[in-house]
Amino acid sequence: MEQPIHINEEINKYFEILESEEASIDQRVEALINLSNFFVDKDFADSFKYASMATIVTDIPRADACCCLGDRYLMANNIKWAKIWYRHALDDALRVGCDCKYWTYLPLIKFAQISFLKKDYDEALNLVEALLLMRKDDTEILELKDIILSKMGKK
């Protein structure tokens, strides 16, 4: 298979791992994460294309790569692109038929956190309530709900 991009030997190494039939799933996931991080760090416009290609090769839900990229943009305080990646993750989780309880949960909790950061507490609380329908005893969601309610003066 022809390499989609020739950056340097390290990047080519990750593509070789993804293409290798001998690579374990752990090695493939590690390569996928490293590639996703590289493309975000370099702010490549094609990062979605390469992340998608990597997930197809590894047979891992594309939502995984999208959430990884969303996290990187969120850490860089680029809310616009973080939301775009989490939306891709959510769309893919609903379409692909992977573990929807996990792959819808992860982007939704990120959307709740972003809403909270933007001080849109009503939206954050709505998302948290939806998440609690999926995972009623999740401590992270319950803690986030308590924080939101305290910011709203309701606790």
N, C-alpha and C positions, 0 to 999 in steps of 0.2 A: 504494500500500500504506500502510495506516495505521501510524504509528509506534507501536511497542509500549510505549514509555516516553518521556515528555517531561521530560527533566532540564534540559537547556540546549541552546544552539545547537551547541556543540562535539559533544555526543553525537549530536544529530540529524544532524550533518554525517557522522559515521561510518556511520550507518544509510543515509544517502543514497548514500554511496560503495558500500556493500554492495548496494544495490538497483540501482545504475546499470549499464546494459549497456555503457557506454563505459569503465568503470573497468577498469584492467589488473589482472591477478592480483596483482601486487606491491602495488597500491593497496588491493586487497581484504584481503590478508593484513595489511598495516599497520593498516587500520581494525579488523580482527578483533582484533589484539593490543591495540590501544588500548582497544577496548570491554572485552575480558577484563580488562585491567589496571584499568580504571575500576570495573568491578563488584566486583572483589576488593578494591580500595582502599576502596570504600564498604561492603564486607562485606554486599552484597545477598544475601538468601536466594534470590532468583530468578536468581543469576548463571548457573547451569547452563542454565536455560531460555533466557536471552538468548544465551549462548555457543553453544548448540545451534542456535538460530535463525540466528545469524550464519554458522555453518559450512554450514548448508543453503543459504543464499543464495549463499555464495561457492563452493560445491561443493568445499570443502576437508574432509578427514576430520575428524570431530568430535574425534578423538584429539588433534589439534593444539590445539584450544581447551582441552581437558581438561588436557593437559600444561602449557600456559601457566598455567592457573589453579592447578594443583598446584604449579608452581614458585613462584608468588606466595605461596601459603600456606606453602610450605617456607621461603621467605625470611623470612616473618613468624613462623617457629618454631611454626606451628600444624600439628603433625604429623598430627593426626586428619583435618583437612580436606585436607591434601596427599595423604594415602593414599586418601581417598575419590575425589579427582579423578584420581589415577593409576590407580585401579581402573576408573573410567569409561573412561579412555583405553585401557586394556588390553582391556576388554570390547568397546568399539567397534571397536578394531583387528581383533579376532578375528571380529566379526560383519559388519562393513561390507565387507570384502574389499579394503581398501586395502593398501599395502605393509606387510605384516605383519612383515617382517624389521626394518623401522624402527620401526613403531608398537607393536610388542611390546617391542622392545629398549629404547626410551626409558623407558616406565614401569617396566620390570623393573630397569633400572640405578638408577632413583630409589628403588625399593623396597629395593635392596641398600644404597644410601647411607643410607636411613632406618634400616634394621636396624643398620648400622654405628654410626650416631649414637646409637642406643638401646642400644649395646653388646651386641646380639644377634649375635655374630660367627658363630655356626654358621649362622643363617638367612642372613646376608649372604654367607657363603661358598657356601652352596647356590645362592643366586641368581646369584652370579658364575659358578659352574660351569655353570649353565644358559645364561647369556649367552655363555660361551665356546663352547658348542655352536653358537651362531648366528654368532659372530664370533671365531674362534679367535686372530686376530692383532691384535685391537683393543687399542691401547696403554692406553686409559683403563681398560678392564676388567682388563688384566694388572696395571696399577699398583694398582688397588683390591684385587685379589687379594693382591698382595705386602703391602700395608698391613694387610689383615685377618689374613693369616697371621702377620705380625710381632706384632700385638696378641694373637694366640692363643698366641704363643711357639713357633710352628712354623717360624720362618724365622730 
